[in-house]
Amino acid sequence: MGKLIAVCGSAGSGKTTFSVKFAETLYHRSHGKHSVIALFCDIVTPSIPVIFPNRKEEDLFSVGSVLSKTDFYADDVVSHMMMTKDRMNLGYLGYLSGENKNSFPEYKDVRAKNFLDLLCGISDYVIVDCMTMPGGNILTTSALEKADQTIRLMTPDLACMSYYMSQGKMLVAEGYMRESDIKVMNIPHAELVSLASGTHPADFLLPYSTALTEQYLEGRLSDPLKDKKYLKIMNAIAERAVH
């Protein structure tokens, strides 16, 4: 069985971008020999259009269609997975533009957990980009419950502080935030750089990347990143997460 790694954090902490680049890091660490699946749970702001904004509509597939099937199998997952030509062992699953919680039939946590087990059965690593509020999304709660490792993102700003002050005790009580979580101080925006210069309660400080921002703005988030400073920290996080 593959390893399930959940990525969570406050709103605006860069979970989706981090998940894309973390999946890419795990793929490149094995020189493409290990298979990696990145699953994006957000059905409020679907991630697939953000990652692949230039793909034709007929080339986009929704994870909701798989979860709506009476029974789902490995072939169903593979046929609904987004891939790039040069990295066939790296796949992306998520929701499409225009979809929301009313687009598909409701399902229970048993189905979500069975789906995650299926993903782990066909890949070496499954990265799950969780929604900010776990209680409103069964895929998110199931991933956090089943995760072999959780990576928790934070940012050096008041919004993140407010989130954890407001939600922290509840997340701990419900088992969604643990001491064993890998804590990453992420700098997704240039204006946060100066705020991250002091001490922080994180295991890793992931630096701001101009190249990553350019990829995001230009719709090339799925392209390989060549920022050595950023990738050095990502590799260190990956080393910690897989061992």
Backbone as CSV, one residue per row, in Angstrom:
resi,resn,N_x,N_y,N_z,CA_x,CA_y,CA_z,C_x,C_y,C_z
1,MET,0.841,-1.206,0.000,0.000,0.000,0.000,0.870,1.248,0.000
2,GLY,0.431,2.248,-0.776,1.152,3.506,-0.821,0.943,4.315,0.445
3,LYS,1.729,5.353,0.621,1.654,6.204,1.802,0.730,7.373,1.549
4,LEU,-0.181,7.614,2.490,-1.155,8.710,2.383,-0.651,9.905,3.188
5,ILE,-0.478,11.034,2.519,0.010,12.255,3.159,-1.019,13.356,2.966
6,ALA,-1.562,13.877,4.059,-2.562,14.938,4.002,-1.886,16.299,4.157
7,VAL,-2.363,17.274,3.397,-1.863,18.649,3.484,-3.017,19.532,3.941
8,CYS,-2.840,20.228,5.050,-3.933,21.062,5.570,-3.376,22.387,6.067
9,GLY,-4.276,23.277,6.483,-3.840,24.580,6.970,-4.919,25.631,6.831
10,SER,-4.593,26.831,7.222,-5.554,27.927,7.183,-5.820,28.371,5.753
11,ALA,-6.898,29.110,5.575,-7.228,29.645,4.253,-6.115,30.577,3.782
12,GLY,-5.705,30.425,2.514,-4.675,31.288,1.968,-3.256,30.883,2.326
13,SER,-3.098,29.710,2.947,-1.756,29.271,3.349,-0.995,28.612,2.203
14,GLY,-1.641,28.446,1.043,-0.952,27.889,-0.118,-1.010,26.381,-0.221
15,LYS,-2.073,25.786,0.305,-2.191,24.318,0.341,-2.162,23.692,-1.053
16,THR,-2.921,24.256,-1.984,-3.009,23.659,-3.321,-1.681,23.760,-4.061
17,THR,-1.077,24.938,-4.059,0.214,25.106,-4.722,1.259,24.205,-4.081
18,PHE,1.266,24.154,-2.752,2.201,23.284,-2.049,1.981,21.828,-2.446
19,SER,0.724,21.389,-2.496,0.417,19.995,-2.824,0.911,19.623,-4.221
20,VAL,0.731,20.544,-5.164,1.211,20.299,-6.532,2.731,20.118,-6.533
21,LYS,3.433,21.008,-5.848,4.894,20.966,-5.857,5.442,19.854,-4.969
22,PHE,4.701,19.485,-3.948,5.138,18.380,-3.097,5.013,17.058,-3.848
23,ALA,3.924,16.891,-4.580,3.756,15.693,-5.408,4.874,15.623,-6.447
24,GLU,5.180,16.761,-7.037,6.263,16.844,-8.023,7.603,16.462,-7.394
25,THR,7.826,16.920,-6.156,9.067,16.615,-5.447,9.205,15.119,-5.200
26,LEU,8.141,14.484,-4.737,8.180,13.043,-4.485,8.436,12.267,-5.771
27,TYR,7.843,12.737,-6.854,8.039,12.083,-8.155,9.502,12.171,-8.588
28,HIS,10.079,13.353,-8.498,11.450,13.550,-8.968,12.484,12.911,-8.046
29,ARG,12.154,12.760,-6.764,13.086,12.100,-5.833,13.386,10.664,-6.259
30,SER,12.405,10.029,-6.897,12.592,8.645,-7.336,12.965,8.562,-8.809
31,HIS,13.220,9.749,-9.411,13.521,9.830,-10.851,12.383,9.224,-11.680
32,GLY,11.157,9.438,-11.211,9.981,8.986,-11.947,9.609,7.534,-11.734
33,LYS,10.349,6.827,-10.883,10.073,5.406,-10.676,8.883,5.183,-9.747
34,HIS,8.682,6.088,-8.807,7.551,5.986,-7.889,6.331,6.696,-8.484
35,SER,5.175,6.093,-8.325,3.937,6.714,-8.801,3.347,7.590,-7.700
36,VAL,2.864,8.766,-8.102,2.335,9.745,-7.152,0.984,10.243,-7.650
37,ILE,0.004,10.276,-6.753,-1.315,10.835,-7.065,-1.576,12.016,-6.139
38,ALA,-1.965,13.136,-6.701,-2.358,14.301,-5.914,-3.874,14.461,-6.020
39,LEU,-4.555,14.411,-4.882,-6.012,14.520,-4.822,-6.401,15.851,-4.196
40,PHE,-7.225,16.623,-4.896,-7.637,17.952,-4.439,-9.105,17.906,-4.036
41,CYS,-9.366,18.108,-2.740,-10.710,17.908,-2.186,-11.649,19.093,-2.370
42,ASP,-11.103,20.251,-2.673,-11.902,21.478,-2.672,-12.974,21.460,-3.753
43,ILE,-14.235,21.508,-3.309,-15.356,21.584,-4.245,-16.027,22.957,-4.154
44,VAL,-15.482,23.849,-3.325,-15.945,25.238,-3.245,-15.207,26.075,-4.284
45,THR,-13.892,25.898,-4.335,-13.060,26.532,-5.354,-12.243,25.431,-6.019
46,PRO,-12.812,24.730,-6.990,-12.137,23.576,-7.606,-10.730,23.890,-8.097
47,SER,-9.828,22.935,-7.878,-8.407,23.166,-8.154,-7.963,22.812,-9.564
48,ILE,-8.615,21.856,-10.205,-8.176,21.418,-11.532,-8.118,22.584,-12.535
49,PRO,-9.100,23.489,-12.563,-9.005,24.636,-13.487,-7.837,25.565,-13.173
50,VAL,-7.368,25.558,-11.924,-6.233,26.393,-11.535,-4.922,25.751,-11.979
51,ILE,-4.870,24.430,-11.862,-3.646,23.704,-12.220,-3.515,23.553,-13.737
52,PHE,-4.654,23.332,-14.403,-4.647,23.113,-15.853,-5.598,24.092,-16.554
53,PRO,-5.343,25.399,-16.465,-6.279,26.397,-17.021,-6.324,26.410,-18.544
54,ASN,-5.318,25.841,-19.186,-5.254,25.903,-20.644,-5.689,24.606,-21.329
55,ARG,-6.147,23.629,-20.558,-6.623,22.381,-21.145,-8.022,22.569,-21.728
56,LYS,-8.294,21.872,-22.826,-9.630,21.900,-23.404,-10.611,21.190,-22.481
57,GLU,-11.871,21.597,-22.545,-12.882,21.037,-21.657,-12.987,19.519,-21.786
58,GLU,-12.855,19.014,-23.015,-12.972,17.578,-23.229,-11.770,16.807,-22.680
59,ASP,-10.735,17.520,-22.279,-9.546,16.870,-21.721,-9.482,16.992,-20.200
60,LEU,-10.567,17.477,-19.611,-10.642,17.630,-18.155,-11.607,16.600,-17.580
61,PHE,-11.260,16.045,-16.420,-12.077,14.994,-15.810,-12.264,15.291,-14.326
62,SER,-13.412,14.886,-13.787,-13.754,15.192,-12.402,-13.718,13.954,-11.518
63,VAL,-13.119,14.102,-10.348,-13.110,13.010,-9.375,-14.521,12.723,-8.877
64,GLY,-15.408,13.722,-8.980,-16.795,13.532,-8.556,-17.498,12.456,-9.363
65,SER,-17.126,12.329,-10.627,-17.729,11.309,-11.485,-17.339,9.910,-11.024
66,VAL,-16.123,9.756,-10.535,-15.672,8.452,-10.027,-16.405,8.114,-8.734
67,LEU,-16.471,9.078,-7.823,-17.111,8.843,-6.534,-18.614,8.616,-6.666
68,SER,-19.195,9.016,-7.791,-20.637,8.842,-8.012,-20.987,7.454,-8.542
69,LYS,-19.991,6.707,-8.982,-20.247,5.367,-9.517,-20.702,4.420,-8.413
70,THR,-21.532,3.450,-8.773,-21.986,2.450,-7.805,-20.787,1.709,-7.226
71,ASP,-19.883,1.319,-8.088,-18.611,0.714,-7.687,-17.503,1.379,-8.498
72,PHE,-16.379,1.609,-7.881,-15.264,2.202,-8.633,-14.032,1.309,-8.506
73,TYR,-13.255,1.311,-9.583,-12.077,0.453,-9.669,-10.885,1.280,-10.147
74,ALA,-9.730,0.640,-10.182,-8.500,1.326,-10.575,-8.616,1.959,-11.955
75,ASP,-9.263,1.257,-12.894,-9.408,1.795,-14.249,-10.214,3.091,-14.257
76,ASP,-11.211,3.184,-13.357,-12.023,4.399,-13.270,-11.164,5.579,-12.814
77,VAL,-10.299,5.322,-11.844,-9.418,6.374,-11.335,-8.465,6.848,-12.426
78,VAL,-7.812,5.904,-13.073,-6.817,6.245,-14.095,-7.451,7.021,-15.250
79,SER,-8.658,6.640,-15.637,-9.305,7.301,-16.774,-9.771,8.712,-16.443
80,HIS,-9.871,9.054,-15.150,-10.297,10.390,-14.738,-9.142,11.223,-14.179
81,MET,-7.942,10.734,-14.348,-6.776,11.400,-13.802,-6.147,12.338,-14.826
82,MET,-5.758,13.518,-14.372,-5.051,14.471,-15.214,-3.562,14.157,-15.151
83,MET,-2.910,14.110,-16.302,-1.477,13.822,-16.344,-0.794,14.759,-17.330
84,THR,0.529,14.776,-17.272,1.313,15.487,-18.268,2.125,14.451,-19.045
85,LYS,2.414,14.738,-20.299,3.024,13.755,-21.194,4.384,13.266,-20.712
86,ASP,5.139,14.156,-20.089,6.498,13.789,-19.700,6.593,13.151,-18.317
87,ARG,5.451,13.066,-17.601,5.468,12.473,-16.248,4.230,11.597,-16.068
88,MET,4.283,10.406,-16.654,3.112,9.534,-16.670,2.849,8.836,-15.331
89,ASN,3.808,8.907,-14.411,3.604,8.325,-13.081,3.149,9.359,-12.055
90,LEU,2.786,10.538,-12.539,2.306,11.609,-11.668,0.923,12.041,-12.155
91,GLY,-0.094,11.832,-11.312,-1.460,12.138,-11.725,-2.175,13.050,-10.748
92,TYR,-3.197,13.766,-11.267,-3.944,14.731,-10.466,-5.437,14.423,-10.550
93,LEU,-6.095,14.453,-9.405,-7.547,14.231,-9.326,-8.186,15.395,-8.579
94,GLY,-9.323,15.876,-9.086,-10.004,16.964,-8.399,-11.302,17.323,-9.098
95,TYR,-11.883,18.422,-8.682,-13.166,18.867,-9.235,-12.953,19.940,-10.299
96,LEU,-13.977,20.118,-11.135,-13.883,21.022,-12.275,-14.651,22.328,-12.044
97,SER,-14.377,23.292,-12.887,-15.070,24.577,-12.838,-16.568,24.367,-13.008
98,GLY,-17.344,25.037,-12.180,-18.804,24.921,-12.255,-19.382,23.866,-11.344
99,GLU,-18.536,22.988,-10.804,-19.029,21.939,-9.907,-19.082,22.452,-8.475
100,ASN,-20.033,21.931,-7.724,-20.160,22.278,-6.315,-20.761,21.090,-5.568
101,LYS,-21.065,21.243,-4.292,-21.524,20.118,-3.473,-22.845,19.530,-3.958
102,ASN,-23.595,20.283,-4.773,-24.868,19.782,-5.293,-24.725,19.101,-6.655
103,SER,-23.512,19.046,-7.180,-23.296,18.482,-8.517,-23.327,16.961,-8.527
104,PHE,-23.105,16.342,-7.351,-23.009,14.885,-7.279,-23.797,14.376,-6.079
105,PRO,-24.195,13.100,-6.110,-24.908,12.516,-4.970,-24.030,12.516,-3.716
106,GLU,-24.659,12.641,-2.564,-23.905,12.582,-1.313,-23.411,11.151,-1.082
107,TYR,-22.329,11.020,-0.331,-21.812,9.706,0.002,-21.283,9.731,1.436
108,LYS,-21.107,8.548,1.996,-20.671,8.432,3.378,-19.152,8.304,3.469
109,ASP,-18.644,8.379,4.714,-17.204,8.315,4.906,-16.616,6.963,4.523
110,VAL,-17.425,5.911,4.588,-16.941,4.582,4.195,-16.517,4.594,2.733
111,ARG,-17.322,5.240,1.892,-16.996,5.322,0.471,-15.726,6.148,0.261
112,ALA,-15.595,7.247,0.978,-14.405,8.087,0.861,-13.157,7.315,1.275
113,LYS,-13.249,6.573,2.354,-12.095,5.808,2.833,-11.755,4.673,1.881
114,ASN,-12.775,4.045,1.313,-12.523,3.004,0.315,-11.829,3.593,-0.915
115,PHE,-12.218,4.807,-1.278,-11.598,5.479,-2.423,-10.130,5.779,-2.131
116,LEU,-9.843,6.269,-0.940,-8.461,6.556,-0.561,-7.629,5.276,-0.524
117,ASP,-8.227,4.190,-0.040,-7.535,2.892,-0.036,-7.214,2.454,-1.461
118,LEU,-8.154,2.699,-2.379,-7.935,2.339,-3.777,-6.758,3.127,-4.349
119,LEU,-6.713,4.424,-4.050,-5.607,5.257,-4.538,-4.266,4.764,-3.988
120,CYS,-4.253,4.432,-2.709,-3.017,3.937,-2.098,-2.627,2.570,-2.647
121,GLY,-3.609,1.837,-3.153,-3.337,0.522,-3.708,-2.717,0.564,-5.086
122,ILE,-2.835,1.708,-5.772,-2.311,1.790,-7.139,-1.166,2.792,-7.268
123,SER,-0.711,3.361,-6.151,0.384,4.340,-6.215,1.267,4.225,-4.987
124,ASP,2.459,4.783,-5.097,3.396,4.767,-3.971,3.086,5.860,-2.959
125,TYR,2.614,7.001,-3.473,2.275,8.116,-2.590,0.969,8.763,-3.048
126,VAL,0.122,9.106,-2.078,-1.105,9.849,-2.346,-1.050,11.125,-1.515
127,ILE,-1.065,12.263,-2.187,-1.049,13.564,-1.518,-2.466,14.126,-1.567
128,VAL,-3.037,14.441,-0.418,-4.400,14.950,-0.366,-4.412,16.403,0.082
129,ASP,-4.828,17.278,-0.813,-4.974,18.701,-0.518,-6.322,18.888,0.164
130,CYS,-6.303,19.073,1.483,-7.533,19.123,2.282,-8.150,20.522,2.292
131,MET,-9.443,20.565,2.540,-10.121,21.842,2.678,-9.820,22.448,4.047
132,THR,-9.930,23.761,4.157,-9.584,24.463,5.390,-10.418,23.999,6.574
133,MET,-11.734,23.846,6.384,-12.618,23.392,7.448,-12.964,21.924,7.198
134,PRO,-12.352,20.997,7.910,-12.538,19.567,7.640,-13.982,19.097,7.719
135,GLY,-14.741,19.611,8.686,-16.086,19.107,8.918,-17.034,19.203,7.742
136,GLY,-16.747,20.048,6.780,-17.662,20.230,5.661,-17.331,19.402,4.440
137,ASN,-16.352,18.508,4.550,-15.915,17.760,3.373,-15.471,16.365,3.792
138,ILE,-16.200,15.340,3.334,-15.939,13.963,3.762,-14.587,13.463,3.281
139,LEU,-14.171,13.857,2.072,-12.850,13.446,1.599,-11.753,13.992,2.519
140,THR,-11.930,15.233,2.951,-10.945,15.847,3.835,-10.887,15.145,5.177
141,THR,-12.030,14.944,5.824,-12.033,14.293,7.135,-11.487,12.875,7.044
142,SER,-11.838,12.162,5.988,-11.356,10.792,5.818,-9.848,10.765,5.622
143,ALA,-9.330,11.713,4.833,-7.885,11.781,4.599,-7.132,12.105,5.885
144,LEU,-7.643,13.033,6.674,-6.984,13.398,7.921,-7.015,12.250,8.923
145,GLU,-8.080,11.475,8.908,-8.183,10.326,9.808,-7.251,9.192,9.395
146,LYS,-7.094,8.984,8.089,-6.327,7.853,7.586,-4.863,8.172,7.285
147,ALA,-4.503,9.432,7.291,-3.172,9.838,6.841,-2.047,9.167,7.627
148,ASP,-1.046,8.692,6.900,0.171,8.200,7.533,0.992,9.363,8.060
149,GLN,0.852,10.510,7.393,1.541,11.725,7.819,0.718,12.930,7.385
150,THR,0.674,13.950,8.233,-0.023,15.192,7.902,0.972,16.342,7.887
151,ILE,0.890,17.156,6.843,1.708,18.364,6.744,0.784,19.556,6.966
152,ARG,1.096,20.341,7.979,0.232,21.475,8.338,0.919,22.784,7.958
153,LEU,0.269,23.547,7.063,0.835,24.818,6.616,0.347,25.978,7.471
154,MET,1.230,26.938,7.642,0.860,28.185,8.320,1.580,29.325,7.617
155,THR,1.077,30.527,7.813,1.688,31.709,7.232,1.935,32.728,8.344
156,PRO,2.936,33.609,8.183,3.282,34.568,9.238,2.419,35.825,9.212
157,ASP,1.113,35.633,9.350,0.224,36.792,9.316,-0.897,36.629,10.332
158,LEU,-1.657,37.695,10.522,-2.716,37.701,11.529,-3.866,36.766,11.174
159,ALA,-4.131,36.594,9.874,-5.228,35.720,9.460,-4.967,34.282,9.888
160,CYS,-3.747,33.824,9.713,-3.387,32.466,10.123,-3.457,32.331,11.649
161,MET,-2.937,33.327,12.343,-2.983,33.311,13.806,-4.427,33.244,14.304
162,SER,-5.284,34.042,13.679,-6.696,34.059,14.052,-7.348,32.704,13.819
163,TYR,-6.997,32.069,12.684,-7.560,30.753,12.352,-7.230,29.733,13.434
164,TYR,-5.962,29.646,13.809,-5.573,28.631,14.781,-6.057,28.959,16.190
165,MET,-6.158,30.252,16.510,-6.713,30.627,17.813,-8.197,30.270,17.888
166,SER,-8.893,30.413,16.760,-10.329,30.138,16.712,-10.636,28.656,16.568
167,GLN,-9.880,27.964,15.716,-10.212,26.587,15.365,-9.297,25.536,16.002
168,GLY,-8.163,25.958,16.546,-7.162,25.019,17.028,-7.664,23.986,18.015
169,LYS,-8.319,24.421,19.090,-8.787,23.479,20.106,-9.793,22.491,19.535
170,MET,-10.654,22.964,18.647,-11.646,22.092,18.026,-10.971,21.060,17.128
171,LEU,-9.976,21.491,16.347,-9.265,20.583,15.466,-8.543,19.497,16.258
172,VAL,-7.965,19.883,17.396,-7.286,18.911,18.256,-8.292,17.930,18.845
173,ALA,-9.412,18.455,19.352,-10.430,17.612,19.977,-11.011,16.601,18.996
174,GLU,-11.139,17.002,17.729,-11.718,16.116,16.726,-10.675,15.211,16.069
175,GLY,-9.424,15.365,16.492,-8.361,14.498,15.997,-7.787,14.908,14.662
176,TYR,-8.068,16.139,14.207,-7.586,16.600,12.911,-6.274,17.376,13.013
177,MET,-5.828,17.693,14.225,-4.557,18.380,14.420,-3.807,17.649,15.519
178,ARG,-2.609,17.136,15.164,-1.842,16.323,16.099,-0.440,16.896,16.284
179,GLU,0.173,16.534,17.390,1.530,16.975,17.679,2.511,16.449,16.648
180,SER,2.201,15.286,16.070,3.091,14.651,15.095,3.032,15.287,13.703
181,ASP,2.104,16.217,13.488,2.017,16.895,12.186,3.332,17.609,11.871
182,ILE,3.719,17.546,10.606,4.885,18.318,10.153,4.420,19.752,9.914
183,LYS,5.005,20.688,10.623,4.554,22.080,10.541,5.474,22.882,9.615
184,VAL,4.858,23.492,8.615,5.613,24.235,7.610,5.149,25.694,7.578
185,MET,6.081,26.608,7.807,5.781,28.028,7.647,5.976,28.355,6.167
186,ASN,4.879,28.605,5.484,4.913,28.839,4.047,4.828,30.346,3.759
187,ILE,5.591,30.782,2.765,5.575,32.197,2.374,5.050,32.277,0.940
188,PRO,3.730,32.265,0.746,3.185,32.238,-0.615,3.173,33.587,-1.317
189,HIS,3.356,34.684,-0.555,3.290,36.019,-1.151,4.506,36.842,-0.738
190,ALA,4.986,37.673,-1.653,6.196,38.458,-1.420,6.073,39.370,-0.198
191,GLU,4.871,39.892,0.048,4.706,40.833,1.154,4.842,40.171,2.528
192,LEU,4.862,38.839,2.563,4.994,38.131,3.837,6.441,37.821,4.190
193,VAL,7.374,38.081,3.255,8.778,37.724,3.459,9.335,38.369,4.721
194,SER,9.095,39.664,4.892,9.656,40.383,6.047,9.064,39.899,7.368
195,LEU,7.847,39.369,7.332,7.188,38.904,8.556,7.706,37.553,9.008
196,ALA,8.443,36.859,8.130,8.930,35.520,8.464,10.372,35.525,8.932
197,SER,10.924,36.705,9.163,12.339,36.798,9.512,12.628,36.416,10.957
198,GLY,11.617,36.447,11.815,11.817,36.116,13.217,11.665,34.627,13.487
199,THR,11.532,34.271,14.756,11.339,32.875,15.128,9.916,32.448,14.786
200,HIS,9.724,31.153,14.598,8.402,30.638,14.262,8.265,29.217,14.806
201,PRO,7.033,28.776,15.085,6.804,27.454,15.690,6.681,26.338,14.658
202,ALA,7.499,26.390,13.618,7.378,25.419,12.534,8.642,24.573,12.415
203,ASP,8.500,23.423,11.780,9.633,22.539,11.543,10.448,22.988,10.336
204,PHE,9.770,23.636,9.395,10.428,24.087,8.175,9.924,25.473,7.795
205,LEU,10.804,26.273,7.206,10.432,27.565,6.634,10.570,27.447,5.125
206,LEU,9.446,27.448,4.417,9.452,27.325,2.966,9.480,28.722,2.367
207,PRO,10.553,29.089,1.692,10.732,30.477,1.250,9.800,30.876,0.107
208,TYR,9.626,32.168,-0.026,8.869,32.702,-1.156,9.623,32.407,-2.446
209,SER,8.884,32.023,-3.498,9.500,31.720,-4.787,8.869,32.575,-5.879
210,THR,9.668,33.459,-6.455,9.191,34.285,-7.561,8.824,33.409,-8.756
211,ALA,9.625,32.387,-9.004,9.375,31.487,-10.134,8.051,30.755,-9.967
212,LEU,7.731,30.372,-8.738,6.468,29.681,-8.474,5.286,30.624,-8.687
213,THR,5.427,31.856,-8.238,4.369,32.849,-8.446,4.122,33.060,-9.935
214,GLU,5.192,33.128,-10.711,5.062,33.287,-12.158,4.339,32.098,-12.781
215,GLN,4.673,30.898,-12.349,3.988,29.705,-12.857,2.494,29.787,-12.568
216,TYR,2.156,30.166,-11.356,0.750,30.249,-10.947,-0.004,31.268,-11.806
217,LEU,0.567,32.440,-11.971,-0.096,33.511,-12.713,-0.208,33.201,-14.205
218,GLU,0.736,32.423,-14.722,0.757,32.102,-16.144,0.055,30.784,-16.464
219,GLY,-0.537,30.141,-15.460,-1.253,28.886,-15.692,-0.335,27.723,-15.984
220,ARG,0.875,27.736,-15.397,1.850,26.667,-15.634,2.231,25.952,-14.343
221,LEU,1.286,25.842,-13.427,1.591,25.294,-12.116,2.058,23.835,-12.186
222,SER,1.626,23.117,-13.218,2.017,21.712,-13.348,3.405,21.541,-13.958
223,ASP,4.022,22.646,-14.422,5.377,22.572,-14.979,6.402,22.365,-13.857
224,PRO,7.509,21.691,-14.138,8.560,21.536,-13.132,9.101,22.892,-12.686
225,LEU,9.392,23.007,-11.398,9.938,24.247,-10.843,11.462,24.121,-10.746
226,LYS,12.174,25.219,-11.006,13.634,25.182,-11.001,14.253,26.113,-9.952
227,ASP,13.453,26.468,-8.958,13.945,27.321,-7.871,14.692,26.441,-6.860
228,LYS,16.030,26.485,-6.889,16.839,25.570,-6.074,16.634,25.762,-4.577
229,LYS,16.500,27.003,-4.143,16.310,27.279,-2.715,14.979,26.706,-2.227
230,TYR,13.946,26.901,-3.002,12.615,26.383,-2.663,12.634,24.854,-2.668
231,LEU,13.220,24.266,-3.704,13.244,22.817,-3.855,14.080,22.139,-2.780
232,LYS,15.113,22.809,-2.300,15.935,22.246,-1.230,15.092,22.000,0.016
233,ILE,14.247,22.962,0.362,13.382,22.803,1.538,12.290,21.776,1.265
234,MET,11.746,21.768,0.062,10.722,20.782,-0.288,11.272,19.364,-0.173
235,ASN,12.494,19.169,-0.598,13.118,17.855,-0.486,13.335,17.462,0.970
236,ALA,13.666,18.426,1.810,13.832,18.152,3.237,12.501,17.765,3.875
237,ILE,11.428,18.446,3.460,10.087,18.103,3.968,9.700,16.706,3.509
238,ALA,9.989,16.397,2.242,9.676,15.074,1.696,10.439,13.983,2.447
239,GLU,11.706,14.241,2.740,12.519,13.273,3.481,11.893,12.973,4.839
240,ARG,11.421,14.009,5.492,10.778,13.847,6.810,9.433,13.123,6.678
241,ALA,8.699,13.427,5.638,7.340,12.881,5.498,7.312,11.402,5.145
242,VAL,8.291,10.939,4.396,8.242,9.556,3.919,8.959,8.583,4.847
243,HIS,9.633,9.092,5.876,10.365,8.208,6.787,9.802,8.285,8.213
